[in-house]
Amino acid sequence: MGLIAGAAQGIGYAITRRMKDAGAAVHVCDIDASGVNATANTLGVPYSVLDLSDRGAVNRMIGEVEESSGPIDFLVNSAGGVCGQIGLPIAEVGEGDWHAIFRANVDSAFWLAQAVGPGMARRRWGRIIFIASGAGLRPSLTGIQAYTAAKHALVGLTKQLSLEFGPYGVTVNAVAPGFVLSNPSTIRQWEQRGPEGQQRLLDAVHTRRLGTPEDISAAVLFLASESARWITGQVLSVDGGRS
């Protein structure tokens, strides 16, 4: 049984579809009620609506899922993003804006891993996969200070949890997508670059194309598989060679 968080659109939706096509039973969740409902209805999977930065809500959801469907063997957290923000000079960044991005990208990952990881460790098998970003490895193209800081934190969390859970047969990895047109925020960022900026970005990608949600979901499927049993604590850049 797998839990896919942030499944309302884009990368999360593609991961859900690929996992289901591979024969996995999955439960999806997201704060976007209409989006995750659409995912669930289209793909025929159960779902929950909740704020993943709320530790209590996460614990209740995990308890309900495991009671109704059995132990969670793999977790994919695709929740996060820029929370509708744009790049601003540091002097103009508000406290609420800073914390909102950390809640969405880091708190959610920690509470989910805290809720499912110990059970995986007791059963001595599990997969935890975070969707990070190229912004967790270098400065962010968004120009949003909180976003790149949060994604760097997520990379650090990946490595720390790998050390903690590794002796118990649980692997913890992250996938760091390059620029993928996967949701309204990324489409807006792409359009704001203009033709010249778009071309400069494409010129920096070895494959000379943007990524797709399906490119990311393929990497996630591999990391969730038995074939990846000796891969942990890694951040896999799926970015067409840009890194």
Buried (B, 14 or more C-beta within 10 A) or exposed (E): BBBBBBBBBBBBBBBBBBBBEEEBEBBBBBBBEEBBBBBBEEBEBBBBBBBBBBBEBBBBBBEEBBEEBEBBBBBBBBBBBBBEBEBEEEEEBEEEBBEBBBBBBBBBBBBBBBBBBBBBBEBEBBBBBBBBBBBBBBEBBBBBBBBBBBBBBBBEBBBEBBEEBBEBBBBBBBBBBBBBBBBEBBEEBBEEBEEEBBEEBBEBBEEEEBBBBEBBBBBBBBBBEEEBEEBBBBBBBBBBEBB
